[in-house]
C-alpha cells in the first residue's frame, strides 16, 4: 500500500536526505514549500512520486489542505522559536484538523528530556514543542540520534587537528552519541513508514568517549593526539551564558555559544541516549566516527588554509 508522507523542510540538508530515503520506498511524497520558492521544484523536478505544495505556516487553511489525506507528517524544519515552536505548532494543528494519524517532529538530536533548564536553548525548544505534541490527539515519534558525526571533522571544536589535541569537559570517559546525517535520514524514513513506531526511537551510529576519540585520532593520523581538559561542564555552561548575553547573533540557529551548550548536554551525560535500538529495522552497516575522520585526520599534519 502506498504511504502518503508530507515533509516540511524537504529542501534543507537533512530534509533532502530524508526525502531521498523515503523515495526508495512505496510512497507518495508531498513537499511543503514557501509560496514563490523554486527550491523544491529545482530539487525534485518532475518526479512523478513528488507533489509540491506551497503554503505559508500562517495560512491555516493551506496547511490543512496540504496535510489532508496524508498518512504521516515528517518535520525536518530547522531554526529557533519561530520555527521549532511556532511553525511546528501550526503544522501540528493542521495535521490534527486534517485527521493525519502520525507526526514526526524535527528533533534529530541528543536526548533533551532530562536537560537542566537553561543549559541548551535549541534542545529546550524541542522539549517545549514535545509538550504540545504529547497533548495532541495524534501518534508521535521522535528520532533521537545524538550529534551528527560529520561535525567531528572540524565543525565542532572538539578535535583540534593542527594542535593534535582532543578537548573534553568534566570527564574524558563520558560516552557520547554520534550518527551521520545519512544514517539518521534512513531511520527517519523507516520510522515514518512504521505505524507501530514508539514515542521515541533512539539510534547511534557510534558511541565513544573523548578518550576513545583521542585513541582513534592517534591511530588514523599516525601521530599522537593528547587529551586536553577544557574545564567542567559547569564552567562551559557559564561561558555559554555569557556568550549568549553578549552575542549579536542570537537569532542564528547555531551561534558559537549554542555549540558550547550542546557540548554541555553531551559531556554532562544529561543528553546521553539510554535506550539505543539500532536493530529495530534490521541489521545495517552504520557509518562510524572512524569512517568520517579517516580522510580528515590523514592530513592532520598539513597546514590549513
C-alpha positions as CSV (number, residue, x, y, z in Angstrom):
1,X,0.0,0.0,0.0
2,X,1.4,3.4,-1.0
3,X,2.0,5.7,2.0
4,X,1.5,9.4,1.6
5,X,4.1,11.4,3.5
6,X,4.1,15.2,3.9
7,X,7.6,16.5,4.6
8,X,8.2,20.0,5.9
9,X,11.7,21.3,5.3
10,X,12.4,18.8,2.5
11,X,14.8,21.1,0.7
12,X,17.1,21.5,3.7
13,X,20.2,19.5,4.4
14,X,18.6,16.8,6.5
15,X,15.2,17.1,4.9
16,X,16.5,16.4,1.4
17,X,18.2,13.3,2.7
18,X,15.0,12.1,4.4
19,X,13.1,12.8,1.2
20,X,15.6,10.8,-0.8
21,X,15.3,7.8,1.6
22,X,11.5,8.0,1.5
23,X,11.6,7.8,-2.2
24,X,13.3,4.5,-2.0
25,X,10.0,3.1,-0.7
26,X,6.5,2.9,-2.0
27,X,5.5,6.4,-1.0
28,X,3.7,9.4,-2.4
29,X,5.8,12.3,-1.2
30,X,4.3,15.7,-0.6
31,X,6.8,18.5,-0.2
32,X,5.7,21.7,1.7
33,X,7.4,24.8,0.3
34,X,7.0,28.5,0.7
35,X,5.0,30.4,-1.9
36,X,7.3,31.8,-4.5
37,X,10.2,29.5,-3.7
38,X,11.7,27.4,-6.5
39,X,13.9,25.3,-4.2
40,X,11.5,22.3,-4.2
41,X,11.0,22.2,-7.9
42,X,14.7,22.6,-8.5
43,X,15.5,19.7,-6.3
44,X,12.7,17.3,-7.2
45,X,12.0,18.3,-10.7
46,X,9.2,16.3,-12.4
47,X,9.5,13.2,-10.2
48,X,6.0,11.6,-10.5
49,X,6.2,10.5,-6.9
50,X,6.6,14.0,-5.6
51,X,3.8,16.6,-5.2
52,X,5.0,20.1,-4.3
53,X,2.5,22.2,-2.2
54,X,3.1,25.9,-1.5
55,X,1.7,27.1,1.9
56,X,2.7,29.6,4.5
57,X,2.7,28.5,8.1
58,X,0.5,31.4,8.9
59,X,-2.1,30.1,6.4
60,X,-4.1,27.5,8.4
61,X,-6.4,26.5,5.6
62,X,-3.5,26.0,3.2
63,X,-1.7,23.8,5.7
64,X,-4.8,21.8,6.4
65,X,-5.2,21.3,2.7
66,X,-1.6,20.1,2.4
67,X,-2.0,17.6,5.2
68,X,-5.4,16.3,4.1
69,X,-5.1,12.6,3.1
70,X,-1.5,12.2,4.4
71,X,-0.7,9.2,6.5
72,X,2.2,10.9,8.3
73,X,3.7,14.3,8.6
74,X,7.5,14.5,8.9
75,X,9.0,17.8,10.1
76,X,12.6,18.5,9.1
77,X,12.4,22.2,9.9
78,X,15.5,23.9,11.3
79,X,15.6,27.1,13.3
80,X,14.8,28.6,16.7
81,X,11.5,29.5,18.3
82,X,9.7,30.9,15.3
83,X,10.3,27.6,13.5
84,X,10.7,24.8,16.1
85,X,7.9,26.0,18.3
86,X,5.6,28.4,16.2
87,X,5.8,26.8,12.8
88,X,5.6,23.3,14.1
89,X,2.6,24.2,16.2
90,X,0.9,25.4,13.1
91,X,1.9,22.2,11.3
92,X,0.7,20.0,14.1
93,X,-2.6,21.8,14.4
94,X,-3.2,21.4,10.6
95,X,-2.3,17.7,10.9
96,X,-4.8,17.2,13.7
97,X,-7.5,19.1,11.9
98,X,-6.8,17.1,8.7
99,X,-7.0,13.8,10.6
100,X,-3.4,12.7,9.9
101,X,-2.7,9.7,12.1
102,X,1.0,10.3,12.8
103,X,3.6,13.1,13.3
104,X,7.4,13.1,13.4
105,X,8.8,16.3,14.9
106,X,12.1,17.9,14.0
107,X,14.2,16.6,16.9
108,X,17.1,14.6,15.5
109,X,19.3,15.4,18.5
110,X,20.7,14.3,21.8
111,X,18.1,13.4,24.4
112,X,16.5,16.7,25.6
113,X,14.2,15.2,28.1
114,X,16.5,15.3,31.2
115,X,18.3,18.6,30.5
116,X,18.7,21.1,33.3
117,X,16.6,24.2,32.4
118,X,18.6,27.0,30.8
119,X,21.5,24.8,29.6
120,X,20.6,24.3,25.9
121,X,18.3,26.7,24.0
122,X,17.8,24.6,20.9
123,X,17.1,21.4,22.7
124,X,14.8,23.1,25.2
125,X,12.7,24.4,22.3
126,X,12.3,20.8,21.2
127,X,11.2,19.8,24.7
128,X,8.7,22.7,24.7
129,X,7.2,21.5,21.5
130,X,7.2,17.9,22.7
131,X,4.8,19.0,25.4
132,X,2.3,20.2,22.7
133,X,2.8,17.1,20.7
134,X,2.1,14.8,23.7
135,X,-1.1,16.7,24.4
136,X,-2.3,16.4,20.8
137,X,-4.7,13.6,19.6
138,X,-2.1,12.2,17.2
139,X,0.5,9.4,17.4
140,X,4.0,10.9,17.6
141,X,7.5,9.5,17.2
142,X,10.7,11.4,17.9
143,X,14.0,10.2,16.4
144,X,17.0,10.9,18.7
145,X,20.5,10.3,17.3
146,X,22.9,12.3,19.4
147,X,25.2,14.6,17.5
148,X,25.8,14.4,13.7
149,X,29.1,12.6,13.3
150,X,30.2,14.8,10.4
151,X,30.6,17.7,12.9
152,X,33.6,15.9,14.4
153,X,35.6,16.7,11.2
154,X,36.3,20.3,12.0
155,X,33.0,21.9,12.6
156,X,32.6,21.1,16.3
157,X,35.7,22.3,18.2
158,X,36.4,19.0,20.0
159,X,39.3,17.6,17.8
160,X,42.0,20.3,17.3
161,X,43.7,18.8,14.3
162,X,46.6,21.1,14.0
163,X,47.4,21.1,17.7
164,X,46.8,17.3,18.0
165,X,44.5,17.7,20.9
166,X,41.1,16.3,21.8
167,X,39.1,18.5,24.2
168,X,36.9,17.2,26.9
169,X,34.9,18.8,29.7
170,X,34.5,17.2,33.2
171,X,35.1,13.5,32.2
172,X,37.1,12.0,29.3
173,X,35.2,8.8,29.8
174,X,31.7,10.2,29.3
175,X,30.0,8.3,26.5
176,X,29.0,10.5,23.5
177,X,26.5,9.5,20.8
178,X,27.1,10.2,17.1
179,X,25.1,9.4,14.0
180,X,25.7,10.6,10.4
181,X,23.0,12.6,8.6
182,X,22.5,9.9,6.1
183,X,22.0,7.2,8.7
184,X,19.6,9.5,10.6
185,X,17.7,10.1,7.4
186,X,17.4,6.4,6.7
187,X,16.0,5.8,10.2
188,X,13.5,8.7,9.9
189,X,12.2,7.3,6.6
190,X,11.7,3.8,8.2
191,X,10.0,5.3,11.3
192,X,7.7,7.4,9.0
193,X,6.6,4.1,7.4
194,X,6.3,2.2,10.7
195,X,2.7,2.6,12.0
196,X,3.8,0.9,15.2
197,X,6.8,3.1,16.0
198,X,7.0,4.0,19.7
199,X,7.1,7.6,21.1
200,X,10.9,7.7,20.8
201,X,13.3,5.8,18.6
202,X,17.0,6.2,19.7
203,X,19.9,5.3,17.4
204,X,23.6,5.9,17.5
205,X,25.9,5.1,14.6
206,X,28.8,5.3,17.1
207,X,29.2,5.7,20.8
208,X,32.6,6.6,22.2
209,X,34.2,8.8,24.8
210,X,36.7,11.6,24.3
211,X,39.4,9.2,25.4
212,X,38.4,6.8,22.7
213,X,38.2,9.7,20.2
214,X,41.8,10.6,21.1
215,X,42.9,7.0,20.6
216,X,41.1,6.8,17.3
217,X,42.6,10.1,16.1
218,X,46.1,8.9,17.1
219,X,45.6,5.7,15.1
220,X,44.2,7.4,12.0
221,X,46.6,10.4,11.9
222,X,49.8,8.3,12.7
223,X,50.7,10.9,15.3
224,X,49.8,11.2,19.0
225,X,46.6,13.2,19.8
226,X,46.5,14.0,23.5
227,X,43.5,14.6,25.7
228,X,43.1,18.2,26.9
229,X,40.9,19.0,29.8
230,X,38.9,22.2,28.9
231,X,37.2,22.7,32.3
232,X,34.0,21.4,33.8
233,X,30.6,21.4,32.1
234,X,29.5,23.9,34.7
235,X,32.3,26.3,33.6
236,X,31.4,25.7,29.9
237,X,27.7,26.4,30.6
238,X,28.6,29.7,32.3
239,X,30.8,30.6,29.4
240,X,27.9,29.9,27.0
241,X,25.6,32.0,29.1
242,X,28.0,34.9,28.9
243,X,28.4,34.4,25.2
244,X,24.7,34.4,24.7
245,X,24.2,37.7,26.6
246,X,26.9,39.4,24.6
247,X,26.0,37.8,21.3
248,X,24.7,39.8,18.3
249,X,23.7,36.6,16.6
250,X,21.0,35.5,19.0
251,X,18.6,34.9,16.1
252,X,21.0,32.4,14.4
253,X,20.3,28.7,14.8
254,X,23.8,27.6,15.7
255,X,25.9,30.5,17.1
256,X,29.1,29.6,18.9
257,X,27.5,29.7,22.3
258,X,24.9,27.2,21.2
259,X,27.7,24.8,20.3
260,X,29.0,25.2,23.8
261,X,25.6,24.4,25.2
262,X,25.4,21.2,23.1
263,X,28.8,20.0,24.5
264,X,27.4,20.7,28.0
265,X,24.4,18.5,27.3
266,X,26.7,15.7,25.9
267,X,29.6,15.8,28.4
268,X,27.3,16.2,31.4
269,X,25.6,13.0,30.5
270,X,22.2,14.6,30.5
271,X,21.7,14.2,26.8
272,X,23.1,10.7,26.6
273,X,20.9,8.2,24.8
274,X,19.7,5.5,27.3
275,X,17.8,3.1,25.0
276,X,19.6,2.8,21.7
277,X,17.9,0.4,19.4
278,X,20.0,0.2,16.2
279,X,18.4,-3.1,15.2
280,X,14.8,-2.1,15.3
281,X,14.6,-2.1,11.5
282,X,17.0,-5.0,10.9
283,X,20.8,-5.2,10.6
284,X,22.6,-2.2,8.9
285,X,26.2,-1.1,8.4
286,X,26.4,2.2,10.3
287,X,28.9,4.9,9.4
288,X,31.2,5.3,12.3
289,X,33.5,8.1,13.6
290,X,36.4,6.2,12.1
291,X,34.8,6.4,8.7
292,X,34.2,10.2,9.0
293,X,37.6,11.0,10.4
294,X,39.8,8.7,8.4
295,X,40.4,11.1,5.5
296,X,40.3,14.3,7.5
297,X,42.9,13.2,10.1
298,X,45.1,11.7,7.4
299,X,46.0,15.3,6.7
300,X,46.5,16.2,10.4
301,X,50.0,17.5,9.7
302,X,49.1,19.5,6.7
303,X,48.8,23.3,7.0
304,X,45.3,24.7,7.0
305,X,44.2,27.4,4.5
